[in-house]
Amino acid sequence: MSALAEVETLIDSLRAPERVTLLQRLARGLGDAFPGVESTDGVCGSEPCIVRTRIPVWVLEQGRRLGLSEAELLRCYPTLRAVDLVNAWAYVREHPSEIDAQILANEEA
């Protein structure tokens, strides 16, 4: 039996309050995970980028701050999808000081 099948069997045996506790624990473990955004050592200075691309989140946020619409960003970056912008904005909301620092560092470069 695979590990996943074993876990599913165990979950089925839990009472509702135990399932809630398990779900809360799993959610805490994923608290810093952002689907569609990843930081990779050696890629774009290890800054968070949109998956499948080398487009840093701070670049998209800077564009938005400069008044570009989402439609304009999608035209400027044809490999982006609308869901990529949704993921980027979620990342920006959770890491505003990090994004501010990256924008500032790149403006000073």
C-alpha positions in Angstrom: 0.0 0.0 0.0 1.3 3.5 -0.9 1.9 6.1 1.7 -0.9 8.2 0.3 -3.3 5.3 0.5 -2.3 4.7 4.1 -2.9 8.3 4.9 -6.3 8.3 3.2 -7.2 5.2 5.3 -6.1 7.0 8.5 -8.0 10.1 7.6 -11.2 8.1 7.0 -10.8 6.7 10.5 -10.6 10.2 12.2 -13.5 11.9 13.9 -14.6 15.3 12.6 -12.8 17.3 15.3 -9.6 15.4 14.6 -10.0 16.1 10.9 -10.3 19.8 11.6 -7.1 19.7 13.7 -5.3 17.9 10.9 -6.5 20.4 8.3 -5.3 23.3 10.5 -1.9 21.7 10.9 -1.6 21.1 7.2 -2.6 24.7 6.4 0.0 26.0 8.8 2.6 24.0 6.9 1.5 25.6 3.6 1.3 29.1 4.9 4.3 30.4 2.9 3.5 28.4 -0.2 2.3 30.4 -3.2 1.0 28.4 -6.2 2.4 29.8 -9.4 5.3 31.7 -7.7 8.7 30.2 -7.0 12.2 31.3 -5.9 15.0 29.2 -7.5 18.6 29.5 -6.4 20.6 31.0 -9.3 17.6 32.2 -11.3 16.9 36.0 -11.3 18.9 36.5 -8.1 16.7 34.0 -6.3 13.8 36.5 -6.4 10.2 35.1 -6.5 9.2 34.6 -10.1 6.2 33.4 -12.0 6.6 29.7 -12.6 7.5 28.7 -16.2 9.0 32.2 -16.7 11.8 34.3 -15.4 9.5 37.2 -14.7 10.0 38.4 -11.1 6.9 39.3 -9.1 8.4 42.7 -8.3 8.6 43.6 -12.0 4.8 43.0 -12.4 4.1 44.9 -9.2 6.2 47.8 -10.4 4.3 47.9 -13.6 1.1 47.9 -11.8 2.3 50.8 -9.6 3.3 52.7 -12.7 -0.3 52.4 -14.0 -0.2 49.5 -16.3 -3.4 47.5 -16.4 -3.5 43.8 -16.2 -4.4 43.7 -19.9 -1.3 45.7 -20.7 0.9 43.5 -18.5 -0.4 40.4 -20.3 0.3 42.1 -23.7 3.9 43.0 -22.5 4.5 39.5 -21.3 2.9 37.1 -23.7 3.9 34.0 -21.7 1.8 35.2 -18.8 -1.7 34.1 -18.1 -4.3 35.9 -16.1 -4.0 33.4 -13.2 -0.3 34.3 -13.1 -1.2 37.9 -12.2 -3.7 36.6 -9.6 -0.9 34.6 -8.0 1.6 37.5 -8.2 -0.9 39.9 -6.5 -1.5 37.3 -3.7 2.3 37.1 -3.2 2.6 40.9 -3.1 -0.2 41.2 -0.5 1.6 38.7 1.8 5.2 40.0 1.2 4.9 43.8 0.7 8.2 44.8 2.4 10.1 42.2 0.4 8.6 43.4 -2.9 9.2 47.1 -1.9 12.9 46.2 -1.1 13.3 44.5 -4.5 11.8 47.4 -6.4 14.0 49.8 -4.6 17.1 47.7 -5.1 16.5 47.5 -8.8 15.7 51.2 -9.1 19.0 52.0 -7.5 21.0 49.5 -9.7 
